[in-house]
């Protein structure tokens, strides 16, 4: 391949680096010190970032296609961390949303470490998808990915985090939140989307499924996150209309700052839709007692995840006894790098491996010479 064509190849990290340089040069500070885009000019240019992550095959790409109104007979599988964007020009305001979609379930979450930074924290949102047709994985997945969001803030200034938390609490109060002092609020908007509700509604013990929905409501409310269910329904059905409207509403709220509908749905056996701040611990009710019997033991990862968090432990214990332990595929945190090719990186990796093989061969020859020399001397 000619050298000029090689130079045109951009890796994912080249794109991230360019985006960081562009955003850092275009952003300014507001009076409260939070970095944001300048919206005072006649033509407003606003940039948002949205990360979509969740369990394997939990509908992340399908959800993104829905938001971008793209159609495909077969949705392609996501590779590692994929980037796309969407631009909306309305009322002299141009909004660009950068979508980051993470594949691999729990295996590739370290790829999110550099996405969140001081310059874009005030315009960053996270969507976490969970597959409702796999109830054994649901609560464990939500807890795990909540911890991933917390980890992303390790590189953010504490003073900025405090300002973002105050801003988040103000949004919660807009919906009359009664538990603001009891909530450990995420500094950025987070929404949990339970996908494949159409498959869940025909499964298992309905009371257990209702209690799982209460567990999801508890986890989301305790962190100031939104929660909604979605699924695939027949054309013209009320369920499909409600599901599509919920998705459109929540993304318009996150991306385009459009005020969402305050018509919440709390039916634990139906399509749940609760915007952050619209729920309450009193409405959710107490943690249900787990079904009788010993039940499976916590995995080591889940045991560490709930350590020091008694409410998490009780809800997870209920999930283990009701639906069994999370599947190995859901909790796997290792990944085969060969499944995610990156041409320039793979070429360098192959070159280094060859150099290592040659180096080891040279070392073996030197050792053999020393052995023969010692043998002659003796």
BALOBA-1460 file (C-alpha; in Angstrom, 3 decimals):
// residues 378
<rec num="1" residu="x" x="0.000" y="0.000" z="0.000"/>
<rec num="2" residu="x" x="1.417" y="3.472" z="-0.919"/>
<rec num="3" residu="x" x="2.621" y="5.610" z="1.952"/>
<rec num="4" residu="x" x="0.055" y="8.379" z="1.308"/>
<rec num="5" residu="x" x="-2.818" y="5.906" z="1.696"/>
<rec num="6" residu="x" x="-1.357" y="4.548" z="4.919"/>
<rec num="7" residu="x" x="-1.344" y="8.034" z="6.362"/>
<rec num="8" residu="x" x="-5.076" y="8.365" z="5.668"/>
<rec num="9" residu="x" x="-5.975" y="5.479" z="8.005"/>
<rec num="10" residu="x" x="-7.319" y="6.800" z="11.315"/>
<rec num="11" residu="x" x="-7.643" y="4.704" z="14.420"/>
<rec num="12" residu="x" x="-10.348" y="5.188" z="17.021"/>
<rec num="13" residu="x" x="-7.853" y="6.987" z="19.235"/>
<rec num="14" residu="x" x="-6.987" y="9.437" z="16.419"/>
<rec num="15" residu="x" x="-10.668" y="10.389" z="16.261"/>
<rec num="16" residu="x" x="-10.869" y="10.821" z="20.057"/>
<rec num="17" residu="x" x="-7.730" y="12.971" z="20.044"/>
<rec num="18" residu="x" x="-9.066" y="15.221" z="17.270"/>
<rec num="19" residu="x" x="-12.418" y="15.535" z="19.029"/>
<rec num="20" residu="x" x="-10.729" y="16.479" z="22.281"/>
<rec num="21" residu="x" x="-8.625" y="19.193" z="20.610"/>
<rec num="22" residu="x" x="-11.640" y="20.613" z="18.759"/>
<rec num="23" residu="x" x="-13.911" y="20.610" z="21.811"/>
<rec num="24" residu="x" x="-11.271" y="22.144" z="24.051"/>
<rec num="25" residu="x" x="-10.790" y="25.021" z="21.603"/>
<rec num="26" residu="x" x="-14.514" y="25.642" z="21.037"/>
<rec num="27" residu="x" x="-15.768" y="25.507" z="24.632"/>
<rec num="28" residu="x" x="-15.913" y="28.329" z="27.153"/>
<rec num="29" residu="x" x="-16.852" y="28.721" z="30.810"/>
<rec num="30" residu="x" x="-20.131" y="29.944" z="32.210"/>
<rec num="31" residu="x" x="-20.401" y="32.193" z="35.256"/>
<rec num="32" residu="x" x="-20.642" y="29.203" z="37.606"/>
<rec num="33" residu="x" x="-17.400" y="27.731" z="36.243"/>
<rec num="34" residu="x" x="-18.936" y="24.768" z="34.460"/>
<rec num="35" residu="x" x="-17.463" y="24.357" z="30.985"/>
<rec num="36" residu="x" x="-20.061" y="24.378" z="28.264"/>
<rec num="37" residu="x" x="-20.629" y="25.602" z="24.744"/>
<rec num="38" residu="x" x="-21.275" y="29.233" z="23.958"/>
<rec num="39" residu="x" x="-25.023" y="29.650" z="23.444"/>
<rec num="40" residu="x" x="-25.119" y="33.448" z="23.447"/>
<rec num="41" residu="x" x="-24.425" y="33.934" z="19.726"/>
<rec num="42" residu="x" x="-27.266" y="34.270" z="17.165"/>
<rec num="43" residu="x" x="-26.364" y="30.886" z="15.668"/>
<rec num="44" residu="x" x="-25.851" y="28.535" z="18.568"/>
<rec num="45" residu="x" x="-23.504" y="25.619" z="18.130"/>
<rec num="46" residu="x" x="-23.912" y="23.017" z="20.857"/>
<rec num="47" residu="x" x="-22.040" y="19.740" z="21.179"/>
<rec num="48" residu="x" x="-23.256" y="16.807" z="23.287"/>
<rec num="49" residu="x" x="-21.719" y="13.420" z="24.043"/>
<rec num="50" residu="x" x="-23.743" y="10.292" z="24.747"/>
<rec num="51" residu="x" x="-22.295" y="6.916" z="25.727"/>
<rec num="52" residu="x" x="-24.394" y="3.781" z="25.221"/>
<rec num="53" residu="x" x="-23.253" y="0.664" z="27.050"/>
<rec num="54" residu="x" x="-24.824" y="-2.440" z="28.557"/>
<rec num="55" residu="x" x="-24.949" y="-6.207" z="28.480"/>
<rec num="56" residu="x" x="-24.125" y="-8.203" z="25.379"/>
<rec num="57" residu="x" x="-26.918" y="-8.264" z="22.779"/>
<rec num="58" residu="x" x="-29.075" y="-5.987" z="24.909"/>
<rec num="59" residu="x" x="-30.195" y="-3.889" z="21.945"/>
<rec num="60" residu="x" x="-27.705" y="-0.987" z="22.042"/>
<rec num="61" residu="x" x="-27.315" y="-0.695" z="18.256"/>
<rec num="62" residu="x" x="-31.047" y="-1.162" z="17.614"/>
<rec num="63" residu="x" x="-31.749" y="1.595" z="20.110"/>
<rec num="64" residu="x" x="-29.277" y="3.905" z="18.380"/>
<rec num="65" residu="x" x="-30.835" y="3.141" z="14.991"/>
<rec num="66" residu="x" x="-34.220" y="4.019" z="16.472"/>
<rec num="67" residu="x" x="-32.958" y="7.361" z="17.759"/>
<rec num="68" residu="x" x="-31.275" y="8.224" z="14.452"/>
<rec num="69" residu="x" x="-34.317" y="6.908" z="12.541"/>
<rec num="70" residu="x" x="-32.139" y="4.539" z="10.541"/>
<rec num="71" residu="x" x="-33.559" y="1.359" z="9.057"/>
<rec num="72" residu="x" x="-31.732" y="-1.892" z="8.402"/>
<rec num="73" residu="x" x="-32.899" y="-5.427" z="7.680"/>
<rec num="74" residu="x" x="-30.108" y="-6.707" z="9.907"/>
<rec num="75" residu="x" x="-28.402" y="-4.523" z="12.503"/>
<rec num="76" residu="x" x="-24.608" y="-5.043" z="12.332"/>
<rec num="77" residu="x" x="-22.675" y="-6.114" z="15.405"/>
<rec num="78" residu="x" x="-20.729" y="-3.369" z="17.184"/>
<rec num="79" residu="x" x="-16.938" y="-3.684" z="17.319"/>
<rec num="80" residu="x" x="-15.195" y="-2.413" z="20.473"/>
<rec num="81" residu="x" x="-16.039" y="1.303" z="20.879"/>
<rec num="82" residu="x" x="-17.781" y="2.765" z="17.837"/>
<rec num="83" residu="x" x="-18.330" y="6.436" z="17.088"/>
<rec num="84" residu="x" x="-21.124" y="8.114" z="15.134"/>
<rec num="85" residu="x" x="-22.903" y="11.452" z="15.306"/>
<rec num="86" residu="x" x="-26.156" y="13.207" z="14.551"/>
<rec num="87" residu="x" x="-26.782" y="16.882" z="13.796"/>
<rec num="88" residu="x" x="-30.019" y="18.756" z="14.321"/>
<rec num="89" residu="x" x="-30.569" y="22.300" z="13.063"/>
<rec num="90" residu="x" x="-33.601" y="23.955" z="14.613"/>
<rec num="91" residu="x" x="-34.515" y="27.531" z="15.574"/>
<rec num="92" residu="x" x="-31.046" y="28.929" z="14.791"/>
<rec num="93" residu="x" x="-29.475" y="26.280" z="16.994"/>
<rec num="94" residu="x" x="-27.186" y="23.576" z="15.655"/>
<rec num="95" residu="x" x="-26.782" y="20.614" z="18.005"/>
<rec num="96" residu="x" x="-24.219" y="17.916" z="17.279"/>
<rec num="97" residu="x" x="-24.498" y="14.750" z="19.346"/>
<rec num="98" residu="x" x="-21.489" y="12.427" z="19.433"/>
<rec num="99" residu="x" x="-22.582" y="8.847" z="20.055"/>
<rec num="100" residu="x" x="-20.166" y="6.378" z="21.611"/>
<rec num="101" residu="x" x="-21.396" y="2.781" z="21.557"/>
<rec num="102" residu="x" x="-19.517" y="0.207" z="23.625"/>
<rec num="103" residu="x" x="-19.612" y="-3.453" z="22.604"/>
<rec num="104" residu="x" x="-18.603" y="-6.520" z="24.560"/>
<rec num="105" residu="x" x="-20.753" y="-6.113" z="27.666"/>
<rec num="106" residu="x" x="-18.461" y="-5.856" z="30.698"/>
<rec num="107" residu="x" x="-15.305" y="-6.890" z="28.832"/>
<rec num="108" residu="x" x="-14.350" y="-3.549" z="27.256"/>
<rec num="109" residu="x" x="-15.460" y="-0.967" z="29.795"/>
<rec num="110" residu="x" x="-11.908" y="0.361" z="30.219"/>
<rec num="111" residu="x" x="-12.283" y="1.898" z="26.744"/>
<rec num="112" residu="x" x="-14.591" y="4.496" z="28.309"/>
<rec num="113" residu="x" x="-11.905" y="5.866" z="30.633"/>
<rec num="114" residu="x" x="-10.883" y="8.754" z="28.352"/>
<rec num="115" residu="x" x="-14.310" y="9.749" z="27.033"/>
<rec num="116" residu="x" x="-15.304" y="11.934" z="29.986"/>
<rec num="117" residu="x" x="-13.200" y="14.982" z="30.811"/>
<rec num="118" residu="x" x="-13.538" y="18.413" z="32.393"/>
<rec num="119" residu="x" x="-14.300" y="20.095" z="29.078"/>
<rec num="120" residu="x" x="-17.318" y="17.931" z="28.175"/>
<rec num="121" residu="x" x="-18.624" y="16.709" z="31.546"/>
<rec num="122" residu="x" x="-21.459" y="19.251" z="31.583"/>
<rec num="123" residu="x" x="-22.773" y="17.983" z="28.234"/>
<rec num="124" residu="x" x="-22.223" y="14.236" z="28.720"/>
<rec num="125" residu="x" x="-24.960" y="11.620" z="29.207"/>
<rec num="126" residu="x" x="-24.961" y="7.842" z="29.626"/>
<rec num="127" residu="x" x="-27.484" y="5.235" z="28.497"/>
<rec num="128" residu="x" x="-27.292" y="1.754" z="30.030"/>
<rec num="129" residu="x" x="-29.230" y="-1.043" z="28.349"/>
<rec num="130" residu="x" x="-30.273" y="-4.256" z="30.096"/>
<rec num="131" residu="x" x="-31.890" y="-7.264" z="28.464"/>
<rec num="132" residu="x" x="-35.150" y="-7.908" z="30.323"/>
<rec num="133" residu="x" x="-35.483" y="-11.335" z="28.685"/>
<rec num="134" residu="x" x="-32.468" y="-12.400" z="30.825"/>
<rec num="135" residu="x" x="-33.796" y="-11.471" z="34.299"/>
<rec num="136" residu="x" x="-30.912" y="-13.181" z="36.127"/>
<rec num="137" residu="x" x="-28.515" y="-10.590" z="34.650"/>
<rec num="138" residu="x" x="-30.603" y="-7.437" z="35.034"/>
<rec num="139" residu="x" x="-29.890" y="-6.132" z="38.553"/>
<rec num="140" residu="x" x="-26.268" y="-7.288" z="38.501"/>
<rec num="141" residu="x" x="-25.704" y="-5.516" z="35.166"/>
<rec num="142" residu="x" x="-27.191" y="-2.243" z="36.405"/>
<rec num="143" residu="x" x="-25.033" y="-2.285" z="39.539"/>
<rec num="144" residu="x" x="-21.926" y="-3.064" z="37.490"/>
<rec num="145" residu="x" x="-22.437" y="-0.330" z="34.902"/>
<rec num="146" residu="x" x="-23.328" y="2.205" z="37.595"/>
<rec num="147" residu="x" x="-19.877" y="1.510" z="39.034"/>
<rec num="148" residu="x" x="-18.379" y="2.038" z="35.553"/>
<rec num="149" residu="x" x="-19.966" y="5.509" z="35.422"/>
<rec num="150" residu="x" x="-18.491" y="6.292" z="38.852"/>
<rec num="151" residu="x" x="-15.063" y="5.164" z="37.625"/>
<rec num="152" residu="x" x="-15.261" y="7.537" z="34.656"/>
<rec num="153" residu="x" x="-15.255" y="10.478" z="37.091"/>
<rec num="154" residu="x" x="-11.844" y="9.673" z="38.569"/>
<rec num="155" residu="x" x="-10.220" y="12.159" z="36.185"/>
<rec num="156" residu="x" x="-12.759" y="14.959" z="36.740"/>
<rec num="157" residu="x" x="-12.002" y="17.850" z="39.102"/>
<rec num="158" residu="x" x="-13.829" y="17.494" z="42.421"/>
<rec num="159" residu="x" x="-15.003" y="21.100" z="42.324"/>
<rec num="160" residu="x" x="-16.574" y="20.490" z="38.915"/>
<rec num="161" residu="x" x="-18.208" y="17.294" z="40.153"/>
<rec num="162" residu="x" x="-19.766" y="19.190" z="43.057"/>
<rec num="163" residu="x" x="-21.193" y="21.828" z="40.697"/>
<rec num="164" residu="x" x="-22.586" y="19.157" z="38.409"/>
<rec num="165" residu="x" x="-24.211" y="17.373" z="41.357"/>
<rec num="166" residu="x" x="-25.892" y="20.609" z="42.439"/>
<rec num="167" residu="x" x="-27.140" y="21.079" z="38.888"/>
<rec num="168" residu="x" x="-28.425" y="17.472" z="38.795"/>
<rec num="169" residu="x" x="-30.296" y="17.935" z="42.082"/>
<rec num="170" residu="x" x="-32.018" y="21.017" z="40.683"/>
<rec num="171" residu="x" x="-33.283" y="18.899" z="37.792"/>
<rec num="172" residu="x" x="-34.577" y="16.287" z="40.228"/>
<rec num="173" residu="x" x="-36.480" y="18.934" z="42.149"/>
<rec num="174" residu="x" x="-38.215" y="19.965" z="38.910"/>
<rec num="175" residu="x" x="-40.219" y="16.724" z="39.175"/>
<rec num="176" residu="x" x="-40.891" y="17.191" z="42.887"/>
<rec num="177" residu="x" x="-38.350" y="14.638" z="44.142"/>
<rec num="178" residu="x" x="-39.023" y="13.863" z="47.808"/>
<rec num="179" residu="x" x="-35.750" y="12.035" z="48.510"/>
<rec num="180" residu="x" x="-33.018" y="14.394" z="47.323"/>
<rec num="181" residu="x" x="-31.151" y="14.195" z="50.651"/>
<rec num="182" residu="x" x="-31.214" y="10.366" z="50.505"/>
<rec num="183" residu="x" x="-29.951" y="10.047" z="46.930"/>
<rec num="184" residu="x" x="-26.339" y="9.681" z="45.801"/>
<rec num="185" residu="x" x="-26.893" y="11.621" z="42.584"/>
<rec num="186" residu="x" x="-24.836" y="10.982" z="39.465"/>
<rec num="187" residu="x" x="-23.169" y="14.240" z="38.322"/>
<rec num="188" residu="x" x="-24.368" y="13.567" z="34.755"/>
<rec num="189" residu="x" x="-27.695" y="12.328" z="33.339"/>
<rec num="190" residu="x" x="-27.973" y="8.535" z="33.306"/>
<rec num="191" residu="x" x="-30.861" y="6.481" z="31.943"/>
<rec num="192" residu="x" x="-31.399" y="2.728" z="32.216"/>
<rec num="193" residu="x" x="-33.375" y="1.234" z="29.339"/>
<rec num="194" residu="x" x="-34.806" y="-2.239" z="29.826"/>
<rec num="195" residu="x" x="-35.048" y="-3.742" z="26.344"/>
<rec num="196" residu="x" x="-37.032" y="-6.740" z="25.030"/>
<rec num="197" residu="x" x="-39.977" y="-6.091" z="27.344"/>
<rec num="198" residu="x" x="-42.148" y="-7.949" z="24.827"/>
<rec num="199" residu="x" x="-40.219" y="-11.144" z="25.662"/>
<rec num="200" residu="x" x="-40.243" y="-10.492" z="29.421"/>
<rec num="201" residu="x" x="-44.014" y="-10.081" z="29.677"/>
<rec num="202" residu="x" x="-44.576" y="-13.730" z="28.742"/>
<rec num="203" residu="x" x="-41.967" y="-15.200" z="31.067"/>
<rec num="204" residu="x" x="-41.820" y="-16.785" z="34.513"/>
<rec num="205" residu="x" x="-43.361" y="-15.857" z="37.837"/>
<rec num="206" residu="x" x="-45.138" y="-12.516" z="37.392"/>
<rec num="207" residu="x" x="-44.643" y="-11.541" z="41.035"/>
<rec num="208" residu="x" x="-40.893" y="-12.088" z="40.739"/>
<rec num="209" residu="x" x="-40.851" y="-9.963" z="37.576"/>
<rec num="210" residu="x" x="-42.776" y="-7.199" z="39.338"/>
<rec num="211" residu="x" x="-40.268" y="-7.282" z="42.194"/>
<rec num="212" residu="x" x="-37.400" y="-7.114" z="39.688"/>
<rec num="213" residu="x" x="-39.009" y="-3.966" z="38.275"/>
<rec num="214" residu="x" x="-39.134" y="-2.529" z="41.797"/>
<rec num="215" residu="x" x="-35.444" y="-3.397" z="42.162"/>
<rec num="216" residu="x" x="-34.657" y="-1.491" z="38.980"/>
<rec num="217" residu="x" x="-36.687" y="1.460" z="40.202"/>
<rec num="218" residu="x" x="-34.831" y="1.398" z="43.526"/>
<rec num="219" residu="x" x="-31.371" y="1.280" z="41.936"/>
<rec num="220" residu="x" x="-32.184" y="4.077" z="39.484"/>
<rec num="221" residu="x" x="-33.892" y="6.294" z="42.053"/>
<rec num="222" residu="x" x="-31.043" y="5.845" z="44.555"/>
<rec num="223" residu="x" x="-28.632" y="7.329" z="41.973"/>
<rec num="224" residu="x" x="-30.933" y="9.888" z="40.350"/>
<rec num="225" residu="x" x="-31.180" y="7.946" z="37.080"/>
<rec num="226" residu="x" x="-34.126" y="7.604" z="34.696"/>
<rec num="227" residu="x" x="-35.718" y="4.247" z="33.871"/>
<rec num="228" residu="x" x="-37.852" y="3.066" z="30.999"/>
<rec num="229" residu="x" x="-38.803" y="-0.153" z="29.242"/>
<rec num="230" residu="x" x="-38.864" y="-0.744" z="25.495"/>
<rec num="231" residu="x" x="-39.633" y="-3.646" z="23.211"/>
<rec num="232" residu="x" x="-40.586" y="-4.776" z="19.745"/>
<rec num="233" residu="x" x="-44.312" y="-4.717" z="19.207"/>
<rec num="234" residu="x" x="-46.595" y="-5.052" z="16.216"/>
<rec num="235" residu="x" x="-47.271" y="-2.039" z="14.022"/>
<rec num="236" residu="x" x="-50.135" y="0.089" z="15.263"/>
<rec num="237" residu="x" x="-50.163" y="-1.422" z="18.756"/>
<rec num="238" residu="x" x="-50.494" y="0.842" z="21.794"/>
<rec num="239" residu="x" x="-47.398" y="-0.760" z="23.322"/>
<rec num="240" residu="x" x="-45.270" y="0.114" z="20.288"/>
<rec num="241" residu="x" x="-46.576" y="3.682" z="20.223"/>
<rec num="242" residu="x" x="-45.812" y="4.158" z="23.923"/>
<rec num="243" residu="x" x="-42.377" y="2.482" z="23.662"/>
<rec num="244" residu="x" x="-41.275" y="4.586" z="20.672"/>
<rec num="245" residu="x" x="-42.564" y="7.758" z="22.312"/>
<rec num="246" residu="x" x="-40.699" y="7.002" z="25.552"/>
<rec num="247" residu="x" x="-37.415" y="6.538" z="23.665"/>
<rec num="248" residu="x" x="-37.867" y="9.684" z="21.582"/>
<rec num="249" residu="x" x="-38.859" y="11.690" z="24.653"/>
<rec num="250" residu="x" x="-35.895" y="10.682" z="26.795"/>
<rec num="251" residu="x" x="-33.307" y="11.289" z="24.066"/>
<rec num="252" residu="x" x="-34.838" y="14.681" z="23.233"/>
<rec num="253" residu="x" x="-34.511" y="15.491" z="26.937"/>
<rec num="254" residu="x" x="-30.845" y="14.480" z="27.108"/>
<rec num="255" residu="x" x="-29.628" y="15.692" z="23.723"/>
<rec num="256" residu="x" x="-31.821" y="18.645" z="22.794"/>
<rec num="257" residu="x" x="-32.839" y="19.858" z="26.299"/>
<rec num="258" residu="x" x="-36.524" y="19.422" z="25.481"/>
<rec num="259" residu="x" x="-38.646" y="19.180" z="28.633"/>
<rec num="260" residu="x" x="-39.971" y="15.629" z="28.929"/>
<rec num="261" residu="x" x="-43.553" y="14.647" z="29.574"/>
<rec num="262" residu="x" x="-44.417" y="14.275" z="33.249"/>
<rec num="263" residu="x" x="-46.771" y="11.377" z="32.479"/>
<rec num="264" residu="x" x="-44.927" y="8.614" z="34.303"/>
<rec num="265" residu="x" x="-45.808" y="4.909" z="34.234"/>
<rec num="266" residu="x" x="-45.117" y="3.072" z="37.490"/>
<rec num="267" residu="x" x="-46.918" y="-0.196" z="36.706"/>
<rec num="268" residu="x" x="-44.320" y="-2.823" z="37.656"/>
<rec num="269" residu="x" x="-45.996" y="-5.299" z="35.301"/>
<rec num="270" residu="x" x="-46.171" y="-2.861" z="32.378"/>
<rec num="271" residu="x" x="-44.054" y="-0.462" z="30.351"/>
<rec num="272" residu="x" x="-42.231" y="1.529" z="33.034"/>
<rec num="273" residu="x" x="-41.322" y="5.139" z="32.319"/>
<rec num="274" residu="x" x="-39.871" y="7.235" z="35.141"/>
<rec num="275" residu="x" x="-37.722" y="10.318" z="34.549"/>
<rec num="276" residu="x" x="-35.072" y="10.987" z="37.226"/>
<rec num="277" residu="x" x="-36.710" y="12.663" z="40.198"/>
<rec num="278" residu="x" x="-40.186" y="11.363" z="39.439"/>
<rec num="279" residu="x" x="-40.025" y="8.286" z="41.678"/>
<rec num="280" residu="x" x="-39.840" y="7.895" z="45.460"/>
<rec num="281" residu="x" x="-38.679" y="5.274" z="47.935"/>
<rec num="282" residu="x" x="-42.137" y="5.232" z="49.544"/>
<rec num="283" residu="x" x="-43.732" y="4.408" z="46.175"/>
<rec num="284" residu="x" x="-41.176" y="1.674" z="45.450"/>
<rec num="285" residu="x" x="-41.743" y="0.045" z="48.823"/>
<rec num="286" residu="x" x="-39.519" y="-2.187" z="50.943"/>
<rec num="287" residu="x" x="-37.153" y="-4.798" z="49.572"/>
<rec num="288" residu="x" x="-39.172" y="-8.025" z="49.155"/>
<rec num="289" residu="x" x="-38.052" y="-11.089" z="51.105"/>
<rec num="290" residu="x" x="-36.177" y="-13.537" z="48.862"/>
<rec num="291" residu="x" x="-37.858" y="-16.832" z="48.002"/>
<rec num="292" residu="x" x="-37.174" y="-19.661" z="50.472"/>
<rec num="293" residu="x" x="-34.177" y="-21.876" z="50.001"/>
<rec num="294" residu="x" x="-30.437" y="-21.370" z="49.913"/>
<rec num="295" residu="x" x="-30.077" y="-20.240" z="46.321"/>
<rec num="296" residu="x" x="-26.796" y="-20.003" z="44.384"/>
<rec num="297" residu="x" x="-23.771" y="-18.329" z="45.936"/>
<rec num="298" residu="x" x="-22.741" y="-14.865" z="44.786"/>
<rec num="299" residu="x" x="-20.044" y="-14.791" z="42.143"/>
<rec num="300" residu="x" x="-16.777" y="-13.304" z="43.412"/>
<rec num="301" residu="x" x="-17.332" y="-10.175" z="41.313"/>
<rec num="302" residu="x" x="-20.863" y="-9.640" z="42.636"/>
<rec num="303" residu="x" x="-19.707" y="-10.283" z="46.196"/>
<rec num="304" residu="x" x="-17.138" y="-7.488" z="45.892"/>
<rec num="305" residu="x" x="-19.647" y="-5.227" z="44.124"/>
<rec num="306" residu="x" x="-22.210" y="-5.296" z="46.967"/>
<rec num="307" residu="x" x="-19.664" y="-5.154" z="49.794"/>
<rec num="308" residu="x" x="-20.607" y="-2.327" z="52.177"/>
<rec num="309" residu="x" x="-23.909" y="-1.737" z="50.358"/>
<rec num="310" residu="x" x="-26.631" y="-3.605" z="52.275"/>
<rec num="311" residu="x" x="-29.511" y="-2.523" z="50.003"/>
<rec num="312" residu="x" x="-27.636" y="-3.695" z="46.897"/>
<rec num="313" residu="x" x="-26.871" y="-6.997" z="48.622"/>
<rec num="314" residu="x" x="-30.530" y="-7.614" z="49.527"/>
<rec num="315" residu="x" x="-31.799" y="-6.823" z="46.045"/>
<rec num="316" residu="x" x="-29.118" y="-8.996" z="44.457"/>
<rec num="317" residu="x" x="-29.902" y="-11.835" z="46.891"/>
<rec num="318" residu="x" x="-33.540" y="-11.612" z="45.807"/>
<rec num="319" residu="x" x="-32.447" y="-11.780" z="42.154"/>
<rec num="320" residu="x" x="-30.187" y="-14.807" z="42.725"/>
<rec num="321" residu="x" x="-32.932" y="-16.747" z="44.492"/>
<rec num="322" residu="x" x="-35.665" y="-15.746" z="42.052"/>
<rec num="323" residu="x" x="-33.842" y="-16.082" z="38.730"/>
<rec num="324" residu="x" x="-30.517" y="-17.772" z="39.476"/>
<rec num="325" residu="x" x="-26.958" y="-16.457" z="39.154"/>
<rec num="326" residu="x" x="-26.027" y="-14.162" z="36.241"/>
<rec num="327" residu="x" x="-24.841" y="-16.024" z="33.159"/>
<rec num="328" residu="x" x="-21.117" y="-16.481" z="32.577"/>
<rec num="329" residu="x" x="-21.414" y="-14.642" z="29.243"/>
<rec num="330" residu="x" x="-22.887" y="-11.594" z="31.002"/>
<rec num="331" residu="x" x="-20.238" y="-11.411" z="33.732"/>
<rec num="332" residu="x" x="-17.210" y="-12.165" z="31.542"/>
<rec num="333" residu="x" x="-14.667" y="-9.332" z="31.752"/>
<rec num="334" residu="x" x="-12.029" y="-10.782" z="29.405"/>
<rec num="335" residu="x" x="-11.899" y="-10.301" z="25.661"/>
<rec num="336" residu="x" x="-10.133" y="-11.815" z="22.667"/>
<rec num="337" residu="x" x="-8.333" y="-8.877" z="21.070"/>
<rec num="338" residu="x" x="-8.227" y="-10.615" z="17.688"/>
<rec num="339" residu="x" x="-12.012" y="-10.166" z="17.476"/>
<rec num="340" residu="x" x="-11.560" y="-6.368" z="17.302"/>
<rec num="341" residu="x" x="-9.084" y="-5.589" z="14.504"/>
<rec num="342" residu="x" x="-7.392" y="-2.181" z="14.348"/>
<rec num="343" residu="x" x="-5.098" y="-2.200" z="11.267"/>
<rec num="344" residu="x" x="-2.281" y="0.094" z="12.407"/>
<rec num="345" residu="x" x="-2.300" y="-1.279" z="15.969"/>
<rec num="346" residu="x" x="-2.416" y="-4.908" z="14.796"/>
<rec num="347" residu="x" x="0.439" y="-4.280" z="12.364"/>
<rec num="348" residu="x" x="2.603" y="-2.839" z="15.127"/>
<rec num="349" residu="x" x="1.618" y="-5.659" z="17.471"/>
<rec num="350" residu="x" x="2.599" y="-8.261" z="14.833"/>
<rec num="351" residu="x" x="5.918" y="-6.482" z="14.250"/>
<rec num="352" residu="x" x="6.721" y="-6.434" z="17.966"/>
<rec num="353" residu="x" x="5.847" y="-10.124" z="18.283"/>
<rec num="354" residu="x" x="8.234" y="-10.952" z="15.435"/>
<rec num="355" residu="x" x="10.965" y="-8.849" z="17.043"/>
<rec num="356" residu="x" x="10.376" y="-10.690" z="20.318"/>
<rec num="357" residu="x" x="10.706" y="-14.074" z="18.577"/>
<rec num="358" residu="x" x="14.007" y="-12.995" z="16.963"/>
<rec num="359" residu="x" x="15.278" y="-11.608" z="20.280"/>
<rec num="360" residu="x" x="14.493" y="-14.863" z="22.079"/>
<rec num="361" residu="x" x="16.307" y="-16.819" z="19.343"/>
<rec num="362" residu="x" x="19.408" y="-14.632" z="19.790"/>
<rec num="363" residu="x" x="19.283" y="-15.096" z="23.589"/>
<rec num="364" residu="x" x="19.004" y="-18.880" z="23.190"/>
<rec num="365" residu="x" x="22.072" y="-18.917" z="20.897"/>
<rec num="366" residu="x" x="24.059" y="-16.841" z="23.404"/>
<rec num="367" residu="x" x="23.048" y="-19.197" z="26.232"/>
<rec num="368" residu="x" x="24.023" y="-22.226" z="24.157"/>
<rec num="369" residu="x" x="27.475" y="-20.677" z="23.457"/>
<rec num="370" residu="x" x="27.989" y="-20.013" z="27.178"/>
<rec num="371" residu="x" x="27.013" y="-23.580" z="28.036"/>
<rec num="372" residu="x" x="29.443" y="-25.018" z="25.456"/>
<rec num="373" residu="x" x="32.208" y="-22.671" z="26.688"/>
<rec num="374" residu="x" x="31.642" y="-23.740" z="30.309"/>
<rec num="375" residu="x" x="31.676" y="-27.387" z="29.236"/>
<rec num="376" residu="x" x="35.032" y="-26.923" z="27.461"/>
<rec num="377" residu="x" x="36.498" y="-25.079" z="30.449"/>
<rec num="378" residu="x" x="35.434" y="-27.817" z="32.839"/>
